[in-house]
Each structure stands twice: as C-alpha cells, then as structure tokens.
Amino acid sequence: MLPVLSLIVLIPLLFSAFAFLTKTREQARVVALMGTLITLILTLYMYFSFDSSSAAMQFEELASWIPSLGINYHLGVDGISMPLILLNAIVIPLLILFTWDDVRSTPNRFYGLILAMQGAVIGVFVSLDFFLFYVFWELTLIPLFFMVNIWGGPNKRHASIKFFIYTHVASLVMLLGIFGLYFAAWDQTGVANMGIAHLMSHFPMIGSGIARDAIFLALLFGFLVKLPIVPFHSWLPDAYAEAPTAGSVLFILLKIAGYGIFRVILPMLPATGTPDMMITILGLLGAVSIVYGAFLALSQKDLKRMVAYSSVSHMGFVALGAAGLVALSISGAMFQQFSHGLIMSIMFMSVGVIQASTGTRVINDLGGLATKMPKLAVIMMLAFMASLGLPGLTGFIAEFMVFTFSYVNVPTFVILALFGVVITAGYHLWAMQRTMFGVYNGKIGEVFDLSNVQTFSMAVIALLVLYFGLNPSPVLDMMITGSNEIVSLMAAMGV
Amino acid sequence: MVDLMLLAPEIIIALTGLIVLTIGIFMGSSSKNILGYIATAGCLAALAMVLGNFSASALMFSDTLSVDPLSQFFKLVFLVVALIVSIASIKYIENNTDTEIFYCLVLFATFGMMFVASANDLMVLFVAFELASIATYALAGFEKKNPRSVEAAMKYLLMGALSAALLLMGISFVYGATGTTSIPGIAQNMDVLTSNAIGLLAIVLLIAGFGFKIALVPFHMWAPDTYQGSPSVVSALLAAGSKKMAFVAAFKVFIIALLALQADWRMAFAILAVITMTYGNVVALSQRSVKRMLAYSSIAQAGYISMAFVVLTPMALTGGILYTLAHGFMKAGAFIAVAAVVYMVIKEKRDTEIPDHLDNFKGLGKKMPITALCLTVFVFALAGIPPTAGYMSKFILFSSTIQSGMVWLAVIAILNSALSLYYYARLVRYMYAMPHEGEKVSEPVPYVAALLISLVGVLAIGLWPEPFVEIAMQAASVLVGGI
C-alpha cells in the first residue's frame, strides 16, 4: 500500500527544500502551491478512505529506527489526529494563495518556511513514537522563529526570542516527563520502547503516586504552555501580533498542544496519584483562560492583539472540554480546535488585509470600512460571528458541546466560563462596530478591497466554517469515535 | 608479535606529517597548496584504516598500548576533526610561507591525540598528551604578527605547562602508591589507594590537570582568550580535537584505573559539571565576539559531557562518548564557518580589530548563504534542537541521568540547555534578520567543503544514529568492564 503518511510529511519537507533553492518569487510560490496541493490531494484520499467508525490506527507504518534505544519510525492516524491533518492540508494551500501577490524580501525563504512548518506539524500528528513526536514537535519551533524574526512587526526580535525560549523550556520539561515514562516502562518490562501507547500503558504501574503526578505534570506543563493557557500565555500575544499574517495563521494551525492533551494527557489522567486534583487544575485553568482571555481581548486597542487574546480565550475551551472527561465534551474540545483553526485563519487574514490597506491596526483609527471594503466586510463578519459562537457556524457547535457535556463533571467551572461568553460577544461586536461600521474615517485615505485570490482563499475557508457549522458530522463522527477510545483507555487505566 | 596493521592510522598520520614537511621545504611558496591536499589524503587514509579495523582488540609494546573500540572511536573523532581542519586550512594558509609547518603541526597534534586514545600506561599517556599539546601551543600562536594570536599562545602555553606539572605530579602519586604506571595494573592495586590519603591528593591533581585541557571551570581561564586569539581553524582543532583528547584520557584514568575511588571523584565531577555548564552559558550570553561566544559555549558543553563521569552507567558513558563525536562535528563546523566569515571580513578590509564581531554576521544569510545555513544548523545542534547530532547525544546523556535517579542534575542540564538557546538564536537572528549592506560574496571552496562534511556528520548522527550509538556502546563497554 502507498505509505501515505510518510508522503504527507515528506512532500512538504521536500518541496520546502525546493522552495529554498528557487530564485524568483514566481518560482517560489508555484513550488509552494504544488507541494501543498499534492499534500492536500493525498490527505483527501486518506480522508475519504478513512473509516470513521473504527478507533484503530489506520494507514499504520512501522520501521525500526534506533533499535538499541527502542525507538521506531511508527506512524498512524485515528479520529483524534485525522481532522487536524485535514485542517492543515486545506488551509495552508489557501494561505499560499492568500499571499500570492505579496511583495516581500526573500520569497524563497518565506515559502520554504511555510512548507517546512506544514511537514513538521503533520509529523507531530502522525507520530506514534514519542521520540519521533518530540523531534517534530521541536522542529515546528524553527520555521515560526524565523517567520516572526524576519518578517515580523516592529517588536519582532523580542517576540521571536520570547516565543522560542518560552516554548522550548516548556518542551524540555515535557521531555523530562517523557524520560520518566520511558525509564519507568523500561524498568517494568526490561525492554526499551518509545512507543506512545506502550509508555502510557505502563504508566499506572509506576509504584509511587508522587512519581506519577510529577511525570504527568511535566507533560501537562509542556502542553499547557504551548496551548496556551493562562497563566502561561504571555508569549502568545507578542508572537501572534508581531508575526506576519502568514505566520499568525501558521501559529493558529499549530494545534499540537491540544492534540497532545487528547493523545497523552487524558488517557493518563485517571492513573495519576491524585486524579481529582489534576481534573481541577485542567478545568480551572481552562475556565480562567476563557474569562481572563476575553477580558484582555476587550481591553486591546490593536485589532491583531485583540484577535490574539481571543485565541487564548478560545483555547480555554479545549482545556475545559478535556476536563469534562466524557466522550462528548472531549469531542467538543476537539471540534473547538478544528473550528478555531478555520475561524482564526480568516480573522488574521482580515487583520492582515486591513493593515496592508489602511496602514494601521489601531481600532480607534479605523471605522466604516464596510463601505469601502464590502468583500472583506462580509467574510470578516462571518468569522467574527463564528468566533463569538453564533448558531449555524462551527464555533457554536464546539462551545455548545463543551458547555453542555462538561457540566456533568465540572459544573462550577462551566458556570464560571459562561461569563466569558458574554464578554466574548461584547468585544467581537464592539470591535466589528468600530472598525467596519459607522462613519468612514476620512483620515485613513484610499483603501482597496480584497484581491481576487484573497477573496477566493478566504471565501473557501468561510464556506467551510458555514458547512461544518451546519453539518459537523464529516469530522465530528471521527472525533467522537476517537473520544470514545480515549474514554475507554481512561477506564482501562482505572477511573 | 605486534600487529603493525593496527597502528597503521598512526603511522600514516606521522608519515604524512613528515612528508608534508620535507616536500614543503623544497617547494616555492607559490605551489604549496598541494600540501593541504596531501594532508587531507593522509587523514582520509588513516580514517579508512580505523574504520576497517574498528572492532579490533589488541595489546602491544609490553601492554603499554591498547587498541580497542574505545581507542578506535576516539581516533575516529580526532581524524574527523583533523580532516575538517586540513580541508579548511587549504584556504586559510594560502600565500603563507610556512604552510608545511602548519600542516606538520596539525598532523603531529593529531598523532599525539591518537596515541593518548590508545595509551594503556600513564607514561605513554603523558608523553602523547604533551606531544599533542606542544604542537597546539605553536599552532595557537601561528599568526606571529597578530598580538592576539601571540597572547593566545602565551596564555595557553603557561597554563598548559602548569597543568602538565600537576598531571605529572598526580601520576607520580599514583605510581608511588601502587608501584606501577600501567592503567590495568593500577586498577588491580586500587586497595592501596583507597586506604590512603595519597589517593585523594592524586585525584585532586589529576582532575586539575585534565580539567585545564577540558576547560572545566575553574580551570578554564585560558580557553576564551586562546580560542578567540588563535586562527579560527586552530580554534576548531582545540575545541573539537584536543579537548576530546583530555576526555578520553580522563575516561581511562578515572573510570578504568581509579574506579575504586569513584565515591570521591564522582562528587567532584558533579560539582564541576554543574558549575562549568552554568558558568559557560551565562558568560556566553554577553559575548559580542562570536569566537569567544563559541569558546564559552564549548566550556558549557564540556560541562554536559562531564555528567557521564557522575552518572557512570553504560548508557551515560555511551551518551558522553557519542557527545564527543557530535561535538567534534558541531564545534569544528562552527569554528570553520567563523573562519570563512573572518576571511571575508579581512578581504573586504572591514573592522579588522575584532573580525569575528557579531556585527560582521549581519546579513550573512544573503552574503554567504551556504556558510550561514551550515552555521545555523551547527548552533541549533549545539543547543540540542532535533533532528541533529546535538539533540541525539543530549537525549542519551540526559535521559540516562534521569534513569539513574539524578533528576536534579538533569534538570540543571536541561535548564542550561534552554538558556544557551538564547545566544545561539541571537547569532541566527543576526545572520538572517538584521539590516545589512554588501552583496553576495563567493564562498571559498575549501571552507564550503569542510562545512559540508561537518553538516553531513551533524545530520547523520541526528537522523540515523543507530550505527553511531552502536560504536559508542562498544567504546563504552571497554570502560564499563569493571563497573
């Protein structure tokens, strides 16, 4: 059979190398588009031959890599990872179309980094070996670092280094946790093995509860910083806001932290020494992020920073849904990741267009843009509505599921988080009103609306937001299968 | 009956050194480029011989030399570094009338290091150690008209002489107590040392002696000045080569000969490792000279490798040994990249006061794309970002520390590793994201060739580590026999 998983990781990496070698902008963007389109076709092939009702790993590939340390090249997808791969495979070619007419220095590097990023992110989603997982996980740092550092805003140096150090330290703490798991399993079986499933199945047998808690918290810390969750979020607004539009979208597509929570954290949770405390940590941080992130977004003057903080708020739903610990709340959290990727891509693209067109992102300096930029106004409006959770769009389904089904296990946190919804609606509408509607601010001068390629790429994502909002089952079904599998794994570990 | 085939690599290197010297004397200074190719060929031939006899095991010359996987592994490290340095030097040394002396010294230094790797007797070890050291003292001061180079050589020579004296004194204590200088012989008579204060004194002296060469804090004072002042290709040889010589010597002396005293020296190494890695990284943060920064980073890396002495499990030793090879590629590559930049700066006659100043790396990504890309990979590897050699060796070394329960040590090492990322990332930022002037320059072929060899090494160990881990394990098994 076709090693399709290896291909969707290697093709972007290979085309990344080609893109670096190109000489002109024309060549670079064509190479980039080709690479991502091939990846998209392979992903769609995978998606259509994917069995949503099966919880087993599909398209599995296994080869020995470093036998002396029990490290294998082991790939596979299931309902937890497939939607996220799909998200990346769909949005990145559209992102390349979106940047089609951008004039910037060294386009070969720009497109090369986007492709490298795609390969690394998909690599994380398909890795079933912890070593491989960590390699791809760390690899995602480098393209983003350069993305912010080379093409970022005025504060790019500070933002890129802060992002790099902050998330690298978190990854290293996570690595300590991985070491703990690895040696605990090694001691129990006498055989080295880095397989994720293997390590997790030996986690409950670790003798002391404190050791289990320490390992669990080390892993959780790594994922929560990357997610990010208040109080570990401070790298995010800087990085998101300073990144160029394409970089911000890539950050949004970097759903590896939430994925890690579903793949690793949740199945282990019941076997920790103090499961109740861990649920409280996860749920509380989630709820606090939703409310606090929304408050921060409310107070922003810069439109892009507002969108960045709204991202902190929305990622709180992932933690809250995970803390809900039932299959449907977990599916809601997964759907939130998928939905957030689509919605935020449009929001950051919109901000990018506004900045390019008007030269500013300060909300108070804008106003009445809808009259001059009707195409943007329609698409942006839809994204804002989806983001605040209007029924019929993806954001609603995610939030609804998280709230409804998390209530069973963590009612207090759900009630706390509900306050966030009001604020969320508030800042979205207020921002929309001050930028798009009202009297056109004459000081802005001439503005131009979306170009045709930009309209196309943003409209496709917007239509997906609408489509999955009305009919979520094409991805939700596989998420539910995946969540059921997580719940049964949890049960096996002793809830 | 001595199997001379097993000594063929050493013989080839020594003969090449003599041939280069002889030919060079009779040649006009314009045609001396050929010497670099001869030296390179010699290194390649020796490398082939080492790889061909990798798992050989033999004792020779009244058991004073031992050819085993450990010595073969380190010969591999030294020859790889010598190869990279020889190739890069073809550009560095062109138009210099003393070409033959330069190559002869590089080859003799390598010859000395290889003998240290095989030494099975403290006297042979000491003599070989000094042979390599004296050659490198001369190399450090090779730019006689450059005051920095002269200062580098002076500091290195004085400190080196002191450390040699301490080392010799330590050896004499060991000899006095056990009545032998043979490494396995000492191991057999270890009970004399354990019950005697002389053992402790010997350990202190030996750690100080090797600590100088390894550049462990507080014996590191010479290293930043020497690495900065020496020609960059020589800095590569010092950081990537002669430092590893001190490691293999320390492995032999402490882990084979003085294992019975491990309770004492393990503690000492634990303290030194922590101080060294932290000090090196913290001071590197504030450096503006890239060579100085690499020197401090090299000090920090020595701190990581020293963890192998503390953990002392087969896996930790494997990690430490693999790290020496990985560091050989990464550090030699990084210094060669700096050499290429310095070459460019001097050619353009810009700011020659400190040619390796960070400002001269602005816009390198545009001006010298290959050099910049390689240097980026090397510094990310030094920081331990996958999939590189640096990550792989840190992975084994740090994880073995966790395995043996020394979580605190692993945490300190990991935090250090994160700290180091700051200054490595800054260098990368200068190369790619800083405004600059100047056009693309042509990158000298020898430097590029040396860089690509290092790059292949760094990526090979990162992506396909199995064969390297395998040979590092074999090498470690020589040490773990007694543990």
Contacts between the chains, C-beta under 8 A, distances in Angstrom:
chain1	res1	chain2	res2	distance
A	65	B	466	7.2
A	66	B	465	5.5
A	66	B	466	5.0
A	66	B	469	6.4
A	67	B	466	6.5
A	68	B	466	6.7
A	68	B	469	5.3
A	68	B	470	6.4
A	68	B	473	6.6
A	69	B	396	7.3
A	69	B	469	6.9
A	106	B	366	7.7
A	109	B	365	8.0
A	109	B	432	7.9
A	131	B	395	7.8
A	134	B	386	6.8
A	135	B	386	4.0
A	135	B	387	5.1
A	135	B	391	7.6
A	138	B	385	5.6
A	138	B	386	5.0
A	138	B	391	7.6
A	139	B	385	7.8
A	139	B	386	6.5
A	139	B	387	7.1
A	141	B	385	7.2
A	142	B	380	7.0
A	142	B	385	6.9
A	145	B	425	6.9
A	146	B	432	6.5
A	146	B	433	7.8
A	149	B	429	5.5
A	149	B	432	6.9
A	149	B	433	4.5
A	150	B	432	5.8
A	150	B	433	4.8
A	156	B	433	7.3
A	157	B	429	6.5
A	157	B	433	7.3
A	160	B	425	8.0
A	160	B	429	7.3
A	161	B	422	6.7
A	161	B	425	5.9
A	161	B	426	7.4
A	161	B	429	7.4
A	164	B	421	6.6
A	164	B	425	5.6
A	165	B	418	6.6
A	165	B	421	6.1
A	165	B	422	6.0
A	165	B	425	7.8
A	168	B	418	5.6
A	168	B	421	5.7
A	169	B	415	7.6
A	169	B	418	4.6
A	172	B	414	4.7
A	172	B	415	7.7
A	172	B	417	6.7
A	172	B	418	5.6
A	173	B	414	7.7
A	175	B	398	8.0
A	175	B	414	7.2
A	176	B	402	6.8
A	176	B	407	7.6
A	176	B	410	6.7
A	176	B	411	7.0
A	176	B	414	6.5
A	179	B	398	7.3
A	179	B	399	4.6
A	179	B	402	4.3
A	179	B	403	7.6
A	179	B	410	7.5
A	180	B	402	6.5
A	182	B	399	6.8
A	183	B	399	7.3
A	183	B	402	6.2
A	183	B	403	4.6
A	186	B	403	7.6
